[in-house]
């Protein structure tokens, strides 16, 4: 698998990562098979969050790999914090406690990347900065990032931080493209021209923040997969056409579409099916043409100005 550099860090990672949200439902043997397959195909960044399975996803992961220092050095572990029942929490106390919990569940003494999961309207950036500094100095966390944040939210954080933010996780798929739509419909009065995220795509590129697209097979706000969905005949016909051309699956092409973007994104795929993970990983070996990228974009119902 091709590798990319995450943000301004020294981390070189496979250009596809594995989201472990659904791992809580697996047995240790099933989880081990998924993780082994991921490593075999070049996927070695594993994305967690303290809320996935109420913490069980992290526990199953660690138990499945039989976490030891030699096992740990083969992978990049990323986790997120900030979502609590009914509210968001970027307080220093919660960030520190959340990291300690993840370290305990993952059976490791450090997290490679910690992300703030969803924006907290009551965020006090000075508190976040104190938490990050303490985590960095203690060696508990090596790198930091955010998830679902816009440029001004990131700028506010950066004013107080003494560490780089290297990742921003954002929802993006062929069927969910607001950050792309606005950039194509400049100075128009149609709905796609509305800038919903303050130009976050261009901002991240300008500031060397790697975008990690989440739910790359979903439409709407996690309403379901569009791949193979009869409600979306045009995009599936185009996916199938290109899949046949390249000798891969439609899911492979859906990820190749994201990888074709020059922002050098790292999609987070959440499959717990080892065979499906293999075919998805094949996207790293495919480079769609410019024309094919736009054909897929239009097949999702997007009209170019």
Secondary structure in CASP SS format (residue, H / E / C, confidence):
PFRMAT SS
TARGET T0000
AUTHOR 0000-0000-0000
METHOD secondary structure of the structure
MODEL  1
X C 1.00
X C 1.00
X E 1.00
X E 1.00
X E 1.00
X C 1.00
X C 1.00
X C 1.00
X C 1.00
X C 1.00
X C 1.00
X E 1.00
X E 1.00
X E 1.00
X C 1.00
X E 1.00
X E 1.00
X E 1.00
X E 1.00
X C 1.00
X H 1.00
X H 1.00
X H 1.00
X H 1.00
X H 1.00
X C 1.00
X C 1.00
X H 1.00
X H 1.00
X H 1.00
X H 1.00
X H 1.00
X H 1.00
X H 1.00
X H 1.00
X H 1.00
X H 1.00
X H 1.00
X H 1.00
X H 1.00
X C 1.00
X C 1.00
X C 1.00
X C 1.00
X E 1.00
X E 1.00
X E 1.00
X C 1.00
X C 1.00
X C 1.00
X C 1.00
X H 1.00
X H 1.00
X H 1.00
X H 1.00
X H 1.00
X H 1.00
X H 1.00
X H 1.00
X H 1.00
X H 1.00
X H 1.00
X H 1.00
X H 1.00
X H 1.00
X C 1.00
X C 1.00
X C 1.00
X H 1.00
X H 1.00
X H 1.00
X H 1.00
X C 1.00
X C 1.00
X C 1.00
X E 1.00
X E 1.00
X E 1.00
X E 1.00
X E 1.00
X E 1.00
X C 1.00
X E 1.00
X E 1.00
X C 1.00
X C 1.00
X E 1.00
X E 1.00
X C 1.00
X C 1.00
X C 1.00
X H 1.00
X H 1.00
X H 1.00
X H 1.00
X H 1.00
X H 1.00
X H 1.00
X H 1.00
X H 1.00
X H 1.00
X H 1.00
X H 1.00
X H 1.00
X H 1.00
X H 1.00
X C 1.00
X C 1.00
X C 1.00
X C 1.00
X E 1.00
X E 1.00
X E 1.00
X E 1.00
X E 1.00
X E 1.00
X C 1.00
X C 1.00
X C 1.00
X C 1.00
X C 1.00
X C 1.00
X C 1.00
X C 1.00
X H 1.00
X H 1.00
X H 1.00
X H 1.00
X H 1.00
X H 1.00
X H 1.00
X H 1.00
X H 1.00
X H 1.00
X H 1.00
X H 1.00
X H 1.00
X H 1.00
X C 1.00
X C 1.00
X E 1.00
X E 1.00
X E 1.00
X E 1.00
X E 1.00
X E 1.00
X E 1.00
X C 1.00
X C 1.00
X C 1.00
X H 1.00
X H 1.00
X H 1.00
X H 1.00
X H 1.00
X H 1.00
X H 1.00
X H 1.00
X C 1.00
X C 1.00
X C 1.00
X C 1.00
X C 1.00
X C 1.00
X E 1.00
X E 1.00
X E 1.00
X E 1.00
X E 1.00
X E 1.00
X E 1.00
X C 1.00
X E 1.00
X C 1.00
X C 1.00
X E 1.00
X C 1.00
X H 1.00
X H 1.00
X H 1.00
X H 1.00
X H 1.00
X H 1.00
X H 1.00
X C 1.00
X C 1.00
X C 1.00
X C 1.00
X C 1.00
X C 1.00
X H 1.00
X H 1.00
X H 1.00
X C 1.00
X C 1.00
X C 1.00
X C 1.00
X C 1.00
X C 1.00
X H 1.00
X H 1.00
X H 1.00
X H 1.00
X H 1.00
X H 1.00
X H 1.00
X C 1.00
X C 1.00
X C 1.00
X E 1.00
X E 1.00
X E 1.00
X E 1.00
X E 1.00
X C 1.00
X C 1.00
X C 1.00
X E 1.00
X E 1.00
X C 1.00
X C 1.00
X C 1.00
X C 1.00
X E 1.00
X E 1.00
X C 1.00
X C 1.00
X C 1.00
X C 1.00
X C 1.00
X C 1.00
X C 1.00
X H 1.00
X H 1.00
X H 1.00
X H 1.00
X H 1.00
X H 1.00
X H 1.00
X H 1.00
X H 1.00
X H 1.00
X H 1.00
X H 1.00
X H 1.00
X H 1.00
X C 1.00
X C 1.00
X C 1.00
X H 1.00
X H 1.00
X H 1.00
X H 1.00
X H 1.00
X H 1.00
X H 1.00
X H 1.00
X H 1.00
X H 1.00
X C 1.00
X C 1.00
X C 1.00
X C 1.00
X C 1.00
X C 1.00
X C 1.00
X E 1.00
X E 1.00
X E 1.00
X C 1.00
X C 1.00
X C 1.00
X C 1.00
X H 1.00
X H 1.00
X H 1.00
X H 1.00
X H 1.00
X H 1.00
X H 1.00
X H 1.00
X H 1.00
X H 1.00
X H 1.00
X H 1.00
X C 1.00
X C 1.00
X C 1.00
X C 1.00
X H 1.00
X H 1.00
X H 1.00
X H 1.00
X H 1.00
X H 1.00
X H 1.00
X H 1.00
X H 1.00
X H 1.00
X C 1.00
X C 1.00
X C 1.00
X C 1.00
X C 1.00
X C 1.00
END
